[in-house]
Amino acid sequence: MQVRGKVGQELYSFVRQKASYWLRVFAIAYVVAHLATMAALAFQSNPIAAGGANPHPGSSPMAGKPDWRQVERTLLEAAKQSPDDFGAQQRLGEFYLQQNRLSEGIVYLERAQRLNSQDYDSGYDLSLAYLNSGDPGKASAQLRKMIAQHETAELDDLLAEAIDKSGDYKGAATEYYRAAELEPSEENIFDLASFLLQHKTYEGFLNNALTFFRYGVQKYPRSAKLTVGLGVALFANSNYDDAVQTLCAAVDLDPRDPKPFEFLGKVSTASPAHIPEIRKRLAAFVHLYPDNGPATYYYAMSLWQRAEGEPAADMATIKALLEKAIAADPNFYEAHYQLGILYQDQQKYEDAIREFNQTIKLRPDYNRAHYRLVLMYTRTHQKQLADEHLAILKQIKQEDAEAEHVERDPGNTQAKQTGAQH
């Protein structure tokens, strides 16, 4: 979660939302809404793993855009000539992290740490490199050593992530609590609450997630990410009306920010009473961003769903909006799926079959589309194709059941993984 370093000066600014926050919340939303498992947390930002390191801000960044091969030769020569020079080893290690060459960077940062184990920046970046290279055990050991020397909230937060990746979710929760206790910042509260929400299958985790999201929103009332998180947690707890109202509040914090709208759109069908409020916000957003595919799609869906007492939907308008959403984002499988349903309702079966097939081309495991194809092929007397999709549907359901069993028994999964390693 905490990704800091010398080429990035911010820890969790609103654009840590660019990955860790927003993607993780998307993943959380996908899990809890079975709209999603969108977001783990997704909702995690790892610039090192993504192709560019983001070490600790205490180190000095490489300036400009030099010839990286020449830079490497210069740094490598300096490190070889001065094997006992901490700075030479650290600079080369950091260079390799920036180039996403983690294994090489680790070698030189380990040397730097042996020369000066008290240096915070190189120790933090070494921990981060361990973590992103798939070795949470080494990351945990390095972080525990640093915490013993001088505990900080960001070290506890990164240790929590390392423990989480090792499968010890309760141990990770303890470290997230510790980080938020030491420094109750917006970011640390969000990390704790969203972690608890992500692992809601543990007894008490969902209730604690709600508690900390509420605390965070009270402490930071202008925080969009905490408000969105609270909305998702309420949705996970089946408080659908409260969830939608909270997500409307998140949207209202900055009506021009596209990020909260997707959450609002995804959960809108859960609260029919609030459809007019949701529709009003989506209409305004589509007016601002007419080429935003997801916004257009969710606006179409809000028009399709009617609150009690509203007149019937204008299906021609909805069809045009769905087609516009697809034109803006041809890979938006949900828009193809809903357009297929519209055609099915209008008994345009060949058009419906085309859209459902496009849906599973974009997302092969989308069971709803397979189910619709079973119905369509049966209705159009194409039994072999209907049987094929029925078999796929059964396989997907079996895999989903197995995955749900694993999610509900993570300790058993961890034991199996440990046994496999031995």
Secondary structure as the mmCIF struct_conf table of DSSP 4:
data_model
#
loop_
_struct_conf.conf_type_id
_struct_conf.id
_struct_conf.beg_label_comp_id
_struct_conf.beg_label_asym_id
_struct_conf.beg_label_seq_id
_struct_conf.end_label_comp_id
_struct_conf.end_label_asym_id
_struct_conf.end_label_seq_id
STRN STRN1 GLY A 5 GLY A 5
TURN_TY1_P TURN_TY1_P1 LYS A 6 VAL A 7
STRN STRN2 GLY A 8 GLY A 8
BEND BEND1 LEU A 11 TYR A 12
TURN_TY1_P TURN_TY1_P2 PHE A 14 VAL A 15
HELX_RH_3T_P HELX_RH_3T_P1 ARG A 16 LYS A 18
TURN_TY1_P TURN_TY1_P3 ALA A 19 ALA A 19
HELX_RH_AL_P HELX_RH_AL_P1 SER A 20 ALA A 33
BEND BEND2 HIS A 34 LEU A 35
HELX_RH_AL_P HELX_RH_AL_P2 PRO A 47 ALA A 50
TURN_TY1_P TURN_TY1_P4 GLY A 51 GLY A 51
BEND BEND3 GLY A 52 GLY A 52
TURN_TY1_P TURN_TY1_P5 PRO A 57 GLY A 58
BEND BEND4 SER A 59 SER A 59
HELX_LH_PP_P HELX_LH_PP_P1 SER A 60 ALA A 63
BEND BEND5 GLY A 64 GLY A 64
HELX_RH_AL_P HELX_RH_AL_P3 TRP A 68 GLN A 81
TURN_TY1_P TURN_TY1_P6 PRO A 83 ASP A 84
HELX_RH_AL_P HELX_RH_AL_P4 PHE A 86 GLN A 98
TURN_TY1_P TURN_TY1_P7 GLN A 99 ASN A 100
HELX_RH_AL_P HELX_RH_AL_P5 LEU A 102 LEU A 115
TURN_TY1_P TURN_TY1_P8 SER A 117 GLN A 118
HELX_RH_AL_P HELX_RH_AL_P6 TYR A 120 ASN A 132
TURN_TY1_P TURN_TY1_P9 SER A 133 GLY A 134
HELX_RH_AL_P HELX_RH_AL_P7 PRO A 136 GLN A 149
HELX_RH_AL_P HELX_RH_AL_P8 ALA A 153 LYS A 165
TURN_TY1_P TURN_TY1_P10 SER A 166 GLY A 167
HELX_RH_AL_P HELX_RH_AL_P9 TYR A 169 LEU A 182
HELX_RH_AL_P HELX_RH_AL_P10 GLU A 186 GLN A 198
TURN_TY1_P TURN_TY1_P11 HIS A 199 THR A 201
BEND BEND6 TYR A 202 TYR A 202
TURN_TY1_P TURN_TY1_P12 GLU A 203 GLY A 204
HELX_RH_AL_P HELX_RH_AL_P11 PHE A 205 LYS A 219
TURN_TY1_P TURN_TY1_P13 PRO A 221 ARG A 222
HELX_RH_AL_P HELX_RH_AL_P12 ALA A 224 ALA A 236
TURN_TY1_P TURN_TY1_P14 ASN A 237 SER A 238
HELX_RH_AL_P HELX_RH_AL_P13 TYR A 240 LEU A 253
TURN_TY1_P TURN_TY1_P15 PRO A 255 ARG A 256
BEND BEND7 PRO A 258 PRO A 258
HELX_RH_AL_P HELX_RH_AL_P14 LYS A 259 VAL A 267
HELX_RH_3T_P HELX_RH_3T_P2 SER A 268 ALA A 270
HELX_RH_3T_P HELX_RH_3T_P3 PRO A 272 HIS A 274
HELX_RH_AL_P HELX_RH_AL_P15 ILE A 275 LEU A 288
TURN_TY1_P TURN_TY1_P16 PRO A 290 ASP A 291
HELX_RH_AL_P HELX_RH_AL_P16 GLY A 293 TRP A 304
BEND BEND8 GLN A 305 GLN A 305
TURN_TY1_P TURN_TY1_P17 GLU A 308 GLY A 309
HELX_LH_PP_P HELX_LH_PP_P2 GLU A 310 ALA A 313
HELX_RH_AL_P HELX_RH_AL_P17 MET A 315 ALA A 328
TURN_TY1_P TURN_TY1_P18 PRO A 330 ASN A 331
HELX_RH_AL_P HELX_RH_AL_P18 TYR A 333 ASP A 345
TURN_TY1_P TURN_TY1_P19 GLN A 346 GLN A 347
HELX_RH_AL_P HELX_RH_AL_P19 TYR A 349 LEU A 362
TURN_TY1_P TURN_TY1_P20 PRO A 364 ASP A 365
HELX_RH_AL_P HELX_RH_AL_P20 ASN A 367 ARG A 379
TURN_TY1_P TURN_TY1_P21 THR A 380 HIS A 381
HELX_RH_AL_P HELX_RH_AL_P21 LYS A 383 ARG A 408
HELX_RH_AL_P HELX_RH_AL_P22 PRO A 410 GLN A 421
#
